[in-house]
Amino acid sequence: MGKESVLLPMVGKIVSVDVATGDVVEEDQQIGTFESMKMEMPVFSPYAGTVVEVTVSKGDVAEADQVFCVVETD
């Protein structure tokens, strides 16, 4: 088991956060949405496991490579 950070690819505003601490996620599952350059883009988890920390909230302005959440992998 290890902890892996899910990073945002670019600067944007968080539109939705679809996971919470304790949720089990699958690889490539959509876990949220952010808006950048007037386009909404999904955030996918590249890891399967359990969400141990969510570091953003709806409405936050996030930087490129900012951590969206942390997933403990199996």
N, C-alpha and C positions, 0 to 999 in steps of 0.2 A: 504494500500500500504506500501511496505517496500523495502529496498534495500538489495539484497543478492549478495554475492561474489561467483563467480565460480572459484574454486581452481584447480590447476594442481596437479595430484596425485603423481608425482615424478619429479626428476631432468630431464631436457631434453632441447632440442633445438626447438624453435618454427618454424615449417615448413610452416604453413599457418594460417592466421586469416581471418575467413569467415564472420565476422560481423563488424559493425561500430556503432558508437554512433547514437542512434535514431532508429536502426533496432528493429523490433518486432520479438521475438523468441518464439518458442513453447517449452514445456517441452520435454526433450530428443532429441532436434534438435542438429545436429552437428554444432559447431561454430568455429572449427579450428582443426589443427593437430599438434602434436609435436612428436619429435623423441627421443627415449631413448633406450639405449642398442642396437643400430642399428635396431630398429623396429619403424615404424611409427604407432602412435596411435591417434585415433580421440578424440577430446574434445567435450563433450556433455553438454548442459545446463540442469541442474536439475530443472530449474525454467522456467515458462512462464512469459513473460513481455517485457519490453523495455530496450534495452542496454543503460545505461547512461554513461558508461565509459569503454574503452578498455585500459588495462594497459600493454599490450605486443605488440611487433611488430615481423614480420617475421625475423628470424635470431637471435633473442634474446636467450640467455641461461637462462633458468628459474630454480628456486629452487622448491623443493617439497613444496606443500601448498602455492605457490605463487598465487596471484590473476590474473586470466586470463582476466576477465571482471566483471563488476558490472551490475546486472539486477534489474530494479525496477519492482516488482511484482504487479499484479493487485489486 
